[in-house]
Amino acid sequence: MVTVDEIRKAQRAEGPATILAIGTSTPPNCVDQSTYPDYYFRITNSEHKVELKEKFKRMYNLITLLVLPAARSRPIIQF
């Protein structure tokens, strides 16, 4: 029969532990989410793709409303 001490010893790791740290940072080249569609289409020389740009903005609005509850305080892109 296996004892409780044997089970606990089997569940313990030996050696140093690794810790995964998750944090936030603001890079020097950050772009505000509300202006990102305009920024993206400008840097990729795709400003002529108006329909795609509008779809991109609609996707941003959905993500802002559904996925990012903290971002709800940000204004919704109007088009």
C-alpha positions as CSV (number, residue, x, y, z in Angstrom):
1,M,0.0,0.0,0.0
2,V,1.2,3.5,-0.8
3,T,1.5,6.0,2.0
4,V,0.5,9.7,1.9
5,D,4.2,10.6,2.4
6,E,5.2,8.6,-0.7
7,I,2.5,10.3,-2.8
8,R,3.6,13.8,-1.6
9,K,7.2,13.0,-2.4
10,A,6.3,11.8,-5.9
11,Q,4.3,15.0,-6.6
12,R,7.2,17.3,-5.5
13,A,9.7,18.6,-8.1
14,E,13.4,18.5,-7.4
15,G,15.8,21.4,-8.4
16,P,15.2,25.0,-9.1
17,A,11.8,26.3,-10.1
18,T,11.0,28.5,-13.0
19,I,8.6,31.4,-12.6
20,L,6.7,32.8,-15.5
21,A,6.1,36.5,-15.0
22,I,3.4,38.3,-17.0
23,G,3.4,42.1,-17.1
24,T,2.6,45.0,-19.2
25,S,4.8,47.6,-20.9
26,T,4.4,50.5,-23.2
27,P,6.8,50.4,-26.1
28,P,8.1,53.6,-27.5
29,N,6.3,53.0,-30.8
30,C,2.8,52.2,-29.4
31,V,-0.2,53.2,-31.4
32,D,-3.6,54.0,-29.8
33,Q,-6.1,51.3,-30.7
34,S,-8.7,53.7,-31.9
35,T,-6.4,55.1,-34.6
36,Y,-4.7,51.8,-35.4
37,P,-6.7,51.0,-38.6
38,D,-5.8,54.4,-40.1
39,Y,-2.2,53.9,-39.0
40,Y,-2.0,50.3,-40.4
41,F,-3.4,51.2,-43.8
42,R,-1.2,54.3,-44.1
43,I,2.1,52.4,-43.4
44,T,1.2,49.6,-45.8
45,N,0.2,52.0,-48.6
46,S,-3.3,50.5,-48.6
47,E,-5.4,53.6,-48.0
48,H,-7.1,53.1,-51.3
49,K,-8.8,49.9,-50.0
50,V,-11.7,51.7,-48.3
51,E,-14.0,48.6,-47.9
52,L,-11.3,46.6,-46.2
53,K,-10.5,49.5,-44.0
54,E,-14.1,49.8,-42.9
55,K,-14.2,46.1,-42.2
56,F,-11.1,46.4,-40.1
57,K,-12.8,49.2,-38.1
58,R,-15.9,47.1,-37.6
59,M,-13.7,44.2,-36.3
60,Y,-12.0,46.6,-33.9
61,N,-15.4,47.7,-32.6
62,L,-16.5,44.2,-32.0
63,I,-13.3,43.3,-30.2
64,T,-13.5,46.4,-28.1
65,L,-17.1,45.7,-27.0
66,L,-17.0,41.9,-26.6
67,V,-13.5,40.8,-25.7
68,L,-11.9,43.8,-24.0
69,P,-14.2,44.9,-21.2
70,A,-11.5,47.3,-19.8
71,A,-11.5,49.0,-23.2
72,R,-15.2,49.9,-23.1
73,S,-14.4,53.3,-21.8
74,R,-12.6,54.1,-25.1
75,P,-14.6,55.7,-27.8
76,I,-16.1,53.5,-30.6
77,I,-14.9,54.3,-34.0
78,Q,-17.6,56.0,-36.0
79,F,-17.9,55.5,-39.8
